[in-house]
């Protein structure tokens, strides 16, 4: 090796077998300036990249608030679905009873089950619906326009079916109800 002058004015030893034109840029730089050093700032704790403790605490608290809000939303959604299901079942039970009364009226207008009055089915009495109770009120009307209450000749019947239930999601145990009303007219 022969000493050669570097660009910075310091003497460095370069292999005699190669001239600077034959060396790659990296090798030439290493031969003339010494071994390469890492670029950028030195690594110490004040310059370390990442998250500080306060940033982690803030991010965790924001995430916790978001999760609590989402859980509350799921609770309200579940309660709403349950209330909708209860209302749908109650409506179905009321329609079922009205259809049964209609079919009786079509077969025999004078059937004793169509007599004026109120029929009550308590909780547990309706098949496949233990959480519901149903009241069926039948009132007789007469006249050409079915406007005469308690007539001598019954021309029509007003049927009112009320189904009551207690939603499972309702912690207060308040009873809800669905009312359906229809008017049946005697066939002549």
Buried (B, 14 or more C-beta within 10 A) or exposed (E): EEEBEBEEEEEBEBEEEEEEEEBEEEBBBBBBBEEEEEEEEEEEEEEEEEEEEEEEEEEEEEEEEEEEEEEEEEEEEEBEEBBEEBBEBBBBBBBBBBEEBEEBBEEEBEEEEBEBEEBEBEBEEBEEBEBBBBBBBBBBBBEEEBEBEEBEEBBBBBBBBBBBBBBEBBEEEEEBBBBBEBEBEBEE
